[in-house]
Amino acid sequence: MQLIFATHNKNKVKEVKSLMPENINLLSLSDINFNDEIIENEVTIEGNALLKAKTIFHKTQTNCFADDSGLLVDALNGEPGVYSARYAGEHKSDNDNMNKLLDNLTNKENKKAHFKTVLALIIDNKEYLFEGIITGTIINEKRGTLGFGYDPIFVPDGYNKTFGEMTLEEKAHISHRGLAIKKMNEFLKTTEHK
């Protein structure tokens, strides 16, 4: 079965491909030469995931899914949340986003946070949502060069390593995106699609 993953993010594609069953031929937006910008202007993670999936489905008429993820920090009332990728501004880097977050957490005792991913799957013109959440703590210094986004400052509960210190395989099995993908895979296994 062919599925388009509505992203250009090579890191995400690599992470997701490692979790997908072998019978799924996963294509990214780069693979299908889709270069239009999809403006993520919804106010929820679910809304943005669905917006991206609908855009690609309408353009290609091919089964597809999109994800949207956010880091929600308790002491910051859920910030950066839906703005996680552009927390420090539209054209800023992962490093800038982490620095802004750490600055905003200065003098805050509560460093609890959770990552949330929502996958929006459109198959045969029907929409499905799958959610993955992992809780953890924000640490004050960046550790590790693996992963992307806020991975170097997030330690998942029950671990002493940041996501940035975990291999792709280690992270994929416990991460918010990994959990959402597992739910989607279970769904794909139990339903018949062309």
C-alpha positions in Angstrom: 0.0 0.0 0.0 1.2 3.5 -0.9 0.9 6.3 1.7 2.1 9.9 1.4 3.6 11.4 4.5 2.8 15.1 4.3 6.3 16.4 5.3 9.6 17.6 3.8 11.3 17.0 7.1 14.0 14.3 6.4 14.4 13.5 10.2 10.7 12.9 10.6 10.6 10.7 7.4 13.5 8.6 8.7 12.0 8.2 12.1 8.6 7.2 10.7 9.9 4.9 8.0 11.7 2.9 10.7 8.4 2.2 12.4 6.2 1.5 9.4 5.4 -2.1 8.3 7.2 -3.3 5.2 4.1 -3.5 3.1 3.7 0.3 3.2 5.5 2.2 0.5 6.0 5.6 2.3 6.5 8.7 0.1 7.4 12.1 1.4 6.3 15.4 -0.2 9.8 15.6 -1.7 9.3 12.2 -3.3 6.1 13.5 -5.1 7.7 16.9 -5.9 5.1 18.8 -3.9 6.7 22.1 -3.1 3.8 24.4 -2.2 3.8 25.8 1.2 1.0 24.6 3.5 0.2 27.4 5.9 -0.4 25.9 9.4 -2.8 28.4 10.8 -5.0 26.2 13.0 -5.0 26.8 16.7 -4.7 23.2 17.7 -2.2 20.4 17.0 -5.1 18.2 15.7 -6.3 21.1 13.4 -2.8 21.5 11.8 -2.4 17.8 11.2 -5.8 17.5 9.6 -5.2 20.7 7.5 -1.9 19.2 6.1 -3.5 15.8 5.4 -6.5 17.3 3.6 -4.4 19.6 1.5 -2.3 16.7 0.2 -5.3 14.4 -0.3 -7.1 17.0 -2.3 -4.0 17.7 -4.4 -3.1 14.0 -5.0 -6.2 11.9 -4.4 -3.8 9.5 -2.8 -4.1 8.0 0.7 -1.9 10.1 3.0 -1.2 11.2 6.6 0.3 14.2 8.2 1.5 14.9 11.7 1.7 17.9 13.9 3.6 17.8 17.2 4.1 20.2 20.0 6.0 20.5 23.3 3.7 21.6 26.1 5.4 23.0 29.2 3.4 23.0 32.4 5.0 26.2 33.9 4.4 28.1 30.6 0.7 27.2 30.4 1.3 24.8 27.6 3.7 26.9 25.5 5.2 26.5 23.0 2.4 24.0 22.0 1.1 24.5 18.5 3.9 27.1 17.9 6.8 24.7 18.8 8.5 24.8 15.4 8.4 28.6 15.2 8.5 29.5 18.9 11.5 32.0 18.4 10.0 33.3 15.1 9.3 32.1 11.6 12.9 31.8 10.4 14.6 30.7 13.6 16.4 27.4 14.2 15.9 24.6 16.7 18.7 26.1 18.7 16.9 29.5 18.9 13.6 27.8 19.9 15.4 25.9 22.7 17.2 29.0 23.9 13.9 31.0 24.1 12.3 28.1 26.0 15.1 27.9 28.5 15.1 31.7 29.0 11.3 31.6 29.6 11.9 28.8 32.2 14.5 30.8 34.2 13.4 31.0 37.8 10.6 28.4 37.3 10.8 25.4 39.5 8.3 23.2 37.6 10.1 21.8 34.5 7.5 19.2 33.7 6.4 19.0 30.1 5.0 16.6 27.5 5.3 16.1 23.8 2.1 15.5 21.9 1.8 14.2 18.3 -1.4 13.9 16.4 -1.4 12.0 13.1 -4.2 12.7 10.7 -4.8 9.8 8.3 -7.0 10.1 5.2 -7.7 6.8 3.6 -10.4 6.2 0.9 -11.7 9.8 1.7 -12.2 9.0 5.4 -10.4 10.9 8.2 -8.9 9.3 11.3 -6.8 10.8 14.1 -4.2 9.0 16.3 -2.5 10.6 19.3 0.8 10.0 21.1 1.9 11.7 24.3 5.1 11.3 26.3 5.8 13.1 29.6 9.1 14.2 30.8 11.2 17.1 32.2 13.0 20.0 30.6 16.7 20.2 31.6 18.7 23.4 31.8 21.5 22.3 29.4 21.5 20.8 26.0 22.7 17.2 25.9 23.1 15.1 22.8 23.3 15.8 19.1 20.9 13.2 17.8 17.2 13.9 17.1 15.9 17.4 16.3 13.7 20.1 17.7 13.7 20.2 21.5 15.2 16.7 21.8 18.5 17.8 23.5 16.6 19.4 26.5 13.8 16.8 27.0 14.3 13.8 29.3 11.4 11.4 29.1 10.0 10.1 32.4 11.8 6.9 33.5 15.0 7.7 31.6 18.2 9.6 32.4 19.0 10.4 28.8 17.6 13.2 26.6 15.9 12.4 23.3 19.0 14.1 21.8 21.2 11.3 23.4 19.0 8.4 22.2 19.5 6.5 19.0 16.7 6.7 16.4 15.6 3.2 17.4 15.6 4.0 21.2 13.6 7.2 20.7 11.2 5.8 18.0 9.9 3.2 20.4 8.9 5.5 23.2 8.4 8.9 21.5 5.1 10.7 21.1 5.4 10.2 17.3 6.3 6.6 17.7 3.3 6.0 19.9 0.9 7.6 17.4 2.5 5.6 14.5 2.0 2.4 16.5 -1.7 3.2 16.9 -2.0 4.0 13.2 -0.2 0.8 12.2 -2.6 -1.2 14.4 -5.5 0.5 12.6 -4.0 -0.2 9.2 -3.5 -3.9 10.1 -7.1 -4.4 11.1 -8.8 -2.6 8.2 -8.8 -3.4 4.5 -7.6 -0.8 2.1 -6.7 -0.7 -1.5 
